[in-house]
């Protein structure tokens, strides 16, 4: 009887082990990543595309109605299926104000894993709209020289001709008046978004990065973000800033402070302006990360262990 009971226990363990693995995979929330646009500048009427990839998803279906455009930007939207977890979003016949920033966002729920579904993604990296290319004016064909005309024999007139009086040319002929460019009126301030920290747990003397995107309805004119605009809360670190266009990468290196806790940064207001002088009018607080010692794993929260290597 004891032998039979022991065999039943072993069978129960063998049956339930794969079920536990499936349960862990099913608890992972899927998410969608949007990569940089195919080009940083797009002429009016032009085309740009974005590559989007899902992670932790068993189903990934995207239609044009799932793609949102920046306010003031319009385009024809199409979706190309690359694979089960990768799509290409194509924006054609793009229109909007010259200098405006264009970007996309993906609707929540397009990636699914059982009962879990993706949340709304942050806005994508932006592109800038520029003037459409003007075709050259058609050239008139050169005229062929005409044959010399033979003067007609005319009788001399007995009536003296009256000399034609020419109107005097103005001494200082004025140039045609130049058309004034329409004045841009806008009272909307630029906005700013920040990604989550590249790592949720950072070892002492380690490094973490954030990506910052600036957005405006008529286009970002100037970004002045510098190290002095960034305040560190709960830690010390060396701050450096890189990037171009409407995005910046903030790198925090040589991080030190009290272990644990919630560390974050705050970006000051006024770090960018648009074409009419409106500036970012609000501070921006980042997401948190924690500082751990050298015995603690610093892998991201969404790390999935490779079943073949165990790493």
Buried (B, 14 or more C-beta within 10 A) or exposed (E): EEEEEEEEEEEEEEEEEEEEEEEEEEEBBBBBBBEBBBEBEBBBEBBBBBBBBBBBBBBBBBEEEBBBBBEBBEBEBBBEEEEEBBBBBBBEEBBBBBBBBBBBBBBEEBBBBEEBBBEEBBBBBBBBBBEEEEEEEEEEEEEEEEEEEEEEEEEEEEEEEEEEEEEEEEEEEEEEEEEEEEEEEBEEBBBBBBBBBBBBBBBBEBBBBBBBBBBBBBBBBEBEBEEEBBEBBBBEBEBEBEBEBBBBBBBBEEBEBEEEBEBBBBBBBEBBBBBBEBBBEEBBEBEBBBBBEEEBEBEEEEEEEEEEEEE
